[in-house]
Amino acid sequence: MPEMHLHNSLTRRKERFTPLDPRHVRMYVCGPTVYDLAHLGNARPIVVFDVLSRLLRTLYPRVTYARNITDVDDKINARSKESGEPIATITQRTTADFHTDIAALNALPPDVEPRATGHIPEMIAIIERLIANGHAYAAEGHVLFAVSTDPHYGHLSGHSHDELLAGARVDVAPYKRDPGDFVLWKPSTPDLPGWDSPWGRGRPGWHIECSAMSWRYLGESFDIHGGGSDLIFPHHENEMAQSTCAFPGSHFAQYWMHNGMLLVNGEKMSKSLGNFFTIRQVLAKAPGEAVRLLLLRAHYRAVLDFSDAALAEAKKELDRFYRALERFPDLGPGDLPTSVHDALCDDLNTPMALSAMHALADAALAGDLEAARGLRAAGDILGVLQQTPESWFRGGADDGAAIEAAIAERLAARKSRDFARADAIRAELTAKGIVLEDGAGTTTWRRAG
């Protein structure tokens, strides 16, 4: 069997990955809450776990990758109230925006993308099991999980009960038996989304949503649960508690994987600091592949510092790779090089994989066809180098027709020996970042690297 090692957040060590069923690997990753445009921090887990899913598909015959959409949440309700826009309109629009933005980052669609609102019956079923098992209780229209009934609570985050309370924004309410008990179900007023339940009309808490959707599509126990490190507590801690208590004997997720925080210019991204960027804003600065590569240049568990300079470096790195591919117009398929494969199988070490890709680019630039094929195959698994070199260097320009017209005018000027006009056109295009390359009777163009 293929060998891969992953760092397990639950055990705090790197372990050999042994799937529950080698014929079918199952992975769940927390997706977006759809009330606004996704920000750059949201993009990192999307890209990281997209690479992991691509890698898993090279190793195992079947992979089911589930990533949810949270479309019932108090943030969505608040946005609807302040804007006057219906909730359904907000969630439909922002889900479509999310799909557009991550497609620009070359993220492949997951196998399953469940929406929370489509799985209320499963949520109610789990809550009923928790009440029956003595792990949850109803109080004043709410249902709460009793953390004291789970001896393993806190193992994922590595904190004691008191430490968890000190580090969390705990809603102290008179109907709670313990301040740390968390909501599984809460009542809805007539102006809020709600569903009929044994405890009255209400809506689910956030944590129960992911437990229900992973159970529905991946079963009581599955292989990998992923997300950002900011979700370890309370979200993932609570998910694990309610799922293992609802299904005694299950393990829920065998391996927990968490990507590190994203900083902007060395500081935590914040609207108050003026360094908050949506994915769409960053895509206006650089091609999607450059943004994606920047997100992969640091190891997924490390802190990643985004800056315009780092984005420019990622763009230059891709320029070099595309230059190497440009030497071979009829490249054809190639196998994933062992150096890249081994790096990714070592806890998804993308910096090491990129280093191996630079060695392949060196060889390809020296004329090695197989190295160029290997570079392209490495790009496929990392989700980059998905364009032709010509398309990349032209930048997918919307102004291509105007550029071609200017080049035609320049060629006409040269034929009529109006060299001053020809030089002026070249200068105008150069000022716009367009590089002209004259050949035998023709002129090609590309964006400046």
C-alpha positions in Angstrom: 0.0 0.0 0.0 1.2 3.6 -0.6 2.6 5.3 2.4 1.7 8.8 3.5 2.2 10.6 6.8 0.0 13.4 8.2 0.2 15.5 11.3 -2.7 14.6 13.5 -3.9 17.5 15.6 -5.6 15.1 18.1 -2.4 13.2 18.9 -0.1 16.2 18.2 2.3 14.1 16.1 2.9 13.0 12.6 1.5 9.6 11.9 1.3 7.1 9.0 -2.0 7.5 7.3 -4.0 4.3 7.5 -7.5 4.7 6.1 -10.4 2.9 7.7 -11.2 1.4 4.2 -8.3 1.5 1.7 -10.8 1.2 -1.0 -12.6 4.3 0.0 -11.0 7.3 1.7 -13.4 9.8 3.3 -12.6 13.5 4.2 -14.7 16.3 5.6 -13.6 20.0 5.6 -15.5 22.9 7.1 -16.7 25.2 4.3 -17.9 28.8 4.4 -20.7 30.6 6.2 -22.3 32.4 3.2 -23.2 35.9 4.2 -20.4 37.9 2.4 -17.5 37.6 0.0 -15.0 35.1 1.2 -11.7 36.6 2.5 -8.2 35.6 1.9 -8.0 33.6 5.1 -10.9 31.5 3.9 -8.9 30.6 0.8 -6.1 28.9 2.6 -7.9 25.8 3.8 -9.7 25.6 0.4 -6.4 25.4 -1.4 -4.6 23.2 1.2 -7.3 20.5 1.2 -7.8 20.7 -2.5 -4.2 19.6 -2.9 -4.7 16.9 -0.3 -7.8 15.6 -2.1 -5.8 15.6 -5.4 -3.0 13.6 -3.7 -5.3 11.1 -2.1 -6.9 10.4 -5.6 -3.4 9.3 -6.8 -3.0 6.9 -4.0 -6.5 5.3 -3.5 -9.2 4.0 -5.8 -12.0 6.1 -4.4 -12.1 9.3 -2.4 -15.1 11.2 -1.1 -14.4 14.8 -0.2 -17.2 16.6 1.5 -17.1 20.3 2.2 -20.2 22.0 3.6 -22.0 25.3 3.1 -23.3 26.9 6.3 -26.5 28.7 5.2 -28.3 29.0 8.5 -26.4 31.1 11.0 -26.9 34.2 13.1 -24.4 36.1 11.0 -26.6 35.6 8.0 -29.7 36.6 10.0 -27.9 39.8 11.1 -26.8 40.7 7.6 -30.4 40.2 6.4 -31.8 42.4 9.1 -29.3 45.3 8.5 -29.6 45.1 4.7 -33.2 44.3 4.3 -32.3 41.6 1.8 -34.0 38.2 2.2 -31.9 35.5 3.7 -32.4 33.2 0.7 -31.1 35.9 -1.7 -28.1 36.5 0.5 -27.1 32.9 0.7 -27.7 32.2 -3.0 -25.6 35.2 -4.1 -22.7 34.7 -1.7 -22.6 30.9 -2.4 -22.3 31.7 -6.1 -19.6 34.4 -5.4 -17.7 31.8 -3.3 -17.8 29.3 -6.1 -16.6 31.9 -8.6 -13.7 33.0 -6.4 -12.3 29.6 -5.5 -12.7 28.4 -9.1 -10.3 31.2 -10.0 -7.9 29.6 -7.5 -8.2 26.3 -9.5 -9.9 24.6 -6.6 -11.8 21.6 -7.8 -15.4 21.1 -6.6 -15.7 18.6 -3.7 -17.5 15.3 -4.3 -20.3 16.4 -1.9 -21.2 20.0 -0.9 -24.1 19.7 1.5 -26.0 22.8 2.7 -27.0 22.9 6.4 -30.6 23.8 5.6 -31.0 20.6 3.7 -30.0 18.4 6.7 -32.2 19.5 9.6 -33.8 16.0 10.1 -30.3 14.6 10.6 -29.5 17.3 13.1 -32.7 16.6 15.1 -31.9 12.8 15.0 -28.5 13.3 16.5 -29.8 15.7 19.2 -32.5 13.1 20.1 -29.8 10.4 20.4 -27.7 12.7 22.7 -30.7 13.4 25.0 -31.4 9.6 25.1 -27.8 8.9 26.0 -27.8 11.4 28.8 -25.4 13.8 27.0 -27.9 16.6 26.3 -30.9 18.3 28.0 -33.7 20.6 27.0 -34.3 23.8 28.8 -36.5 26.8 27.9 -36.8 25.8 24.2 -33.0 25.2 24.0 -31.2 21.9 23.8 -27.7 21.9 25.2 -24.8 19.5 25.2 -23.6 18.7 28.8 -19.8 18.9 28.6 -19.4 17.3 32.0 -20.8 14.0 30.6 -17.9 13.6 28.1 -14.7 12.5 29.8 -12.7 13.3 26.6 -13.9 16.8 26.2 -10.9 19.1 25.7 -8.6 16.4 24.3 -8.5 18.0 20.8 -7.6 21.5 21.9 -5.5 20.2 24.8 -7.1 22.3 27.5 -8.8 21.6 30.7 -12.4 22.6 31.3 -11.4 25.8 33.2 -8.9 26.8 30.5 -11.5 26.3 27.8 -14.0 28.5 29.7 -11.3 31.2 30.2 -10.4 31.2 26.5 -13.9 31.1 25.1 -16.7 33.6 24.7 -19.1 31.6 26.9 -22.8 32.7 26.9 -23.7 32.4 30.5 -27.5 31.7 30.7 -29.7 30.7 33.6 -30.9 27.6 31.8 -27.4 26.1 31.5 -26.3 23.5 34.0 -22.6 24.4 33.3 -21.3 27.6 31.7 -19.4 25.5 29.1 -22.5 23.7 27.9 -23.1 24.6 24.3 -26.3 25.0 22.2 -27.5 22.2 19.9 -30.9 23.7 19.2 -32.3 27.2 20.0 -35.8 28.7 19.6 -36.6 31.0 16.7 -38.8 34.1 16.8 -41.3 34.4 13.9 -38.9 36.7 12.0 -36.1 34.2 12.0 -35.6 30.9 10.1 -37.0 28.0 12.0 -38.1 24.4 11.7 -40.5 22.3 13.7 -38.8 20.0 16.3 -39.6 18.1 19.4 -38.5 21.2 21.4 -40.6 23.7 19.4 -39.9 25.8 16.4 -36.2 26.6 16.2 -32.9 26.3 14.4 -29.7 24.4 15.0 -26.5 25.5 16.7 -23.5 25.8 14.5 -21.6 22.8 15.7 -24.4 20.2 15.2 -24.6 21.1 11.5 -21.2 19.6 10.6 -21.7 16.5 12.7 -25.0 15.9 10.9 -23.6 16.4 7.4 -20.5 14.4 7.9 -22.6 11.5 9.4 -25.0 11.7 6.4 -22.3 11.4 3.7 -19.3 9.8 5.4 -20.7 7.7 8.2 -20.2 7.6 12.0 -16.4 7.3 11.6 -14.3 8.6 8.7 -10.7 9.3 7.9 -9.8 13.0 7.8 -11.4 16.1 9.2 -9.8 19.4 8.1 -10.1 23.1 8.6 -8.4 26.2 9.9 -6.6 26.2 13.3 -9.1 28.8 14.5 -11.8 26.1 14.4 -10.1 23.7 16.8 -12.0 25.3 19.7 -14.8 25.5 20.1 -16.1 24.2 16.7 -14.1 21.0 16.2 -13.9 20.2 19.9 -17.7 20.4 20.1 -18.2 18.4 16.9 -16.1 15.6 18.2 -17.9 15.6 21.5 -21.4 15.5 20.2 -20.6 12.9 17.4 -18.7 10.4 19.6 -21.4 10.7 22.3 -24.2 10.3 19.9 -22.6 7.2 18.4 -20.9 5.3 21.2 -17.9 3.3 19.9 -17.3 5.6 16.9 -14.2 7.6 16.5 -15.7 10.4 14.4 -12.5 11.5 12.5 -9.4 9.4 12.7 -7.0 12.3 11.7 -7.5 15.9 12.4 -5.7 18.4 10.1 -5.5 22.2 10.7 -3.8 24.8 8.5 -2.1 27.7 10.2 -3.1 31.3 10.5 -2.8 33.8 7.6 -1.2 37.2 8.4 -1.1 40.3 6.1 2.1 42.2 6.3 3.0 40.5 9.6 -0.3 41.3 11.3 -3.5 39.5 11.8 -6.0 40.4 9.1 -8.5 42.9 10.4 -10.8 45.5 9.0 -9.8 47.9 11.7 -6.2 47.7 10.6 -7.1 48.2 7.0 -5.4 45.0 5.9 -8.5 42.9 5.3 -8.8 41.5 1.8 -11.4 39.4 0.1 -10.3 36.8 -2.4 -11.8 38.9 -5.1 -9.7 41.9 -4.1 -6.5 39.9 -4.3 -7.5 38.4 -7.6 -7.7 41.9 -9.0 -4.0 42.2 -8.1 -2.7 39.0 -9.6 -3.7 35.8 -11.5 -5.5 33.1 -9.5 -2.6 30.7 -9.9 -0.2 33.2 -8.4 -2.5 33.6 -5.4 -2.8 29.9 -5.1 1.0 29.4 -5.3 1.5 32.0 -2.6 -0.8 30.0 -0.3 1.3 26.9 -0.9 4.7 28.4 -0.5 4.6 27.9 3.2 3.9 24.6 4.9 0.2 24.3 5.6 0.7 24.1 9.4 2.9 27.2 9.5 1.8 30.8 9.7 1.6 32.4 6.3 2.4 36.1 5.8 0.7 37.6 2.8 2.1 40.8 1.2 2.2 42.3 -2.3 5.9 41.5 -2.4 5.2 37.9 -1.7 2.5 37.8 -4.3 4.9 39.3 -6.9 7.5 36.6 -5.9 4.9 33.9 -6.5 4.1 35.3 -9.9 7.8 35.3 -10.8 8.1 31.7 -9.7 5.3 30.7 -12.0 6.8 32.8 -14.8 9.9 30.6 -14.5 7.9 27.4 -14.5 6.0 28.5 -17.6 9.3 29.5 -19.3 10.5 26.0 -18.8 7.3 24.6 -20.3 7.4 27.0 -23.2 10.4 25.2 -24.7 8.2 22.2 -25.4 5.0 23.1 -27.3 3.9 19.5 -27.7 4.6 18.3 -24.2 2.3 15.3 -23.8 1.5 13.6 -20.5 4.1 12.7 -17.9 4.3 10.9 -14.5 4.4 12.7 -11.2 8.1 12.8 -10.2 9.1 10.8 -7.1 10.6 13.9 -5.6 7.3 15.8 -5.7 5.2 12.7 -4.7 7.5 12.0 -1.6 7.4 15.6 -0.5 3.6 15.7 -0.6 3.3 12.4 1.1 5.4 13.8 4.0 2.6 15.8 5.7 1.8 17.7 2.5 5.2 19.4 2.4 4.4 21.9 -0.4 7.6 24.0 0.0 9.7 20.8 -0.6 7.5 20.0 -3.5 8.1 23.4 -5.0 11.8 23.1 -4.5 11.7 19.8 -6.5 9.7 21.6 -9.2 12.5 24.2 -9.5 15.0 21.4 -10.0 12.7 20.1 -12.8 12.5 23.6 -14.3 16.3 23.8 -14.3 16.5 20.6 -16.3 13.6 21.6 -18.6 15.2 24.9 -19.4 18.3 22.9 -20.3 16.3 20.9 -22.8 15.1 17.9 -20.8 11.7 16.8 -22.2 11.0 14.3 -19.4 11.7 17.0 -16.7 9.2 19.3 -18.5 6.6 16.5 -18.4 7.3 15.9 -14.8 7.0 19.7 -14.1 3.6 19.7 -15.7 2.4 16.6 -13.7 3.6 18.3 -10.5 1.6 21.4 -11.5 -1.5 19.2 -12.0 -1.4 17.9 -8.4 -0.6 21.4 -6.9 -3.3 23.0 -9.1 -1.0 25.3 -11.0 0.5 25.4 -14.5 -3.0 24.8 -15.8 -2.7 27.2 -18.7 -0.6 27.2 -21.9 2.6 29.3 -21.5 1.2 31.7 -24.2 -2.0 32.2 -22.3 -0.1 32.7 -19.0 2.2 35.4 -20.4 -0.6 37.2 -22.1 -2.4 37.3 -18.8 -5.8 36.3 -20.1 -6.0 39.9 -21.3 -9.4 41.3 -22.1 -7.7 43.9 -24.2 -6.1 41.4 -26.5 -7.9 42.7 -29.6 -6.6 46.2 -28.9 -3.1 44.9 -28.5 -3.2 42.9 -31.7 -4.5 46.0 -33.5 -1.6 48.1 -32.1 0.8 45.4 -33.3 -0.7 45.4 -36.7 -0.4 49.2 -36.9 3.2 48.9 -35.8 4.0 46.3 -38.5 2.4 48.6 -41.1 4.4 51.5 -39.9 7.6 49.5 -40.2 6.8 48.4 -43.7 6.2 52.0 -44.7 9.5 52.9 -43.0 7.8 55.1 -40.4 10.1 53.9 -37.7 9.3 56.8 -35.3 5.6 55.7 -35.2 6.6 52.0 -34.8 8.9 52.9 -31.9 6.2 55.0 -30.3 3.7 52.1 -30.5 6.2 49.8 -28.9 6.8 52.3 -26.1 3.1 52.7 -25.5 2.7 48.9 -25.2 5.8 48.7 -23.0 4.3 51.3 -20.6 1.2 49.0 -20.3 3.4 46.0 -19.4 3.2 44.4 -22.9 6.5 42.9 -24.2 6.8 42.5 -28.0 9.0 39.8 -29.5 9.8 40.2 -33.2 10.3 37.1 -35.2 10.7 36.3 -39.0 8.0 38.6 -40.3 5.8 38.3 -37.2 5.5 39.8 -33.8 4.2 38.0 -30.7 3.4 39.6 -27.3 3.2 38.7 -23.6 2.7 40.3 -20.3 5.8 41.4 -18.6 6.9 38.9 -15.9 
